[in-house]
Amino acid sequence: MELLENHWKAPFGIQNRASDETEETTSPVDRHLIIAFRKNRKESQRRFWARFGVTQSRGSRFESGAEIPPPVSILLGLYLTKTITDSDLGRAERVIYSKEAAAFLSPDQ
């Protein structure tokens, strides 16, 4: 996991500050990187975190040091390395909420 952590941070030149501060998080994505990336794009917490299916209040907790769950952390890593884009996330969301997916995932059938 350390290799992925370093890979995610490298393009942005931000060092992991966990060694400088006592943090309770074990997330492979550095919260300082997330904040810097979001602010660099001039996006609100609500808009930024919504693309990952996270509420603004939960995103704020992540940015304050709360542990980011692995699925969100994976999406963040892929997004920050430009492996997936906004359109990829939008397409995935449309598929998840489609009638076909609802019928497939329905426990009544």
N, C-alpha and C positions, 0 to 999 in steps of 0.2 A: 504494500500500500504506500510505502514511502516513495517509491519510484513514481507512482501516479501523482502523489502530492507535489513532488518537485516538478513534475511535468506541467501540472496545472498552474503553478506559480511562475514558472520560468518566463513566459512571454511578457509578463507585466512588470518584472523587476521588483517585486515586493517580497521582502524577506518574511519568513514566519516569525512572528513576535511571541510565540508561545514560550520560547526560551527566556524572553525578557519579562514576561508577565505570568502570573499564576492564573491559569484558565481551567475551567471544568469541562471543556469540550474535547472530544476525541475525533471530531470531524476531519476528514482528509482535505477539505476545502477551507482555506484560511479565511476567517471572517473579515479581516482587514482587506483582503483581495476583493471580496464580494462588495464591500462598502465602496472601495475605490472604483471598481468597475461600474457599479450602479451610478455613483455620483458623476463619473466621467461621461456617462451617457445621459446625464441630467434626467434620470428617471426617478419617479416617486417609489417608495417602498411598495405601495399598493400595485402599481403597474409592473414593476420588476418581478415581484414574487408571484403575481397572478399567473404568469406564464408557466410556472412550475406547480400550479395547483395549491399554492400556499397563501393564506390570508396575510394582510398587512401586519396584524398584531403578532402572528407567529413569525413572520419574516423579521420583524423588529427584534424578537427574542433571539433568533438565530444570529442577527448582527450584533447582539449584545453578549453573545457567548454561549447560548444554549446549543446543545448538541443537535446537529442536523441529521435527520434520519437517512439511512443509506440510499433509498430510492431518490430522494431529493438531492443528496450529495452527488450521486452518479449523474443525474440530469444537469446539475450545475457544472460539474467537471466537463461534460460533453459540450455544454453551451459555451463555457469560457474558453475552451480550446477550438471553438468554431466547428466542431464535428457535427452538431445539430444547430439548426437556425430557428428563428421565430416561426417561419412557415412550417418547418417540421413539427414543432410543438403544436401549432394550430391545427395541422392535419391530424395529428394524433388525438387531439381533443375532439375534433369532429367525428372521428371514427368511434371513440369511446362513447360519445353521446348519440350515436346514430341509432335508428330504429332496429337495424339488423343486429347491432351489438347488444342492445337492450333485450331483444328476443333471445339471443344466444346466451346471455348471462342470466336470464330470468330463472329463478329456482323453481318456478311453478311448472316448468315444462319437463 
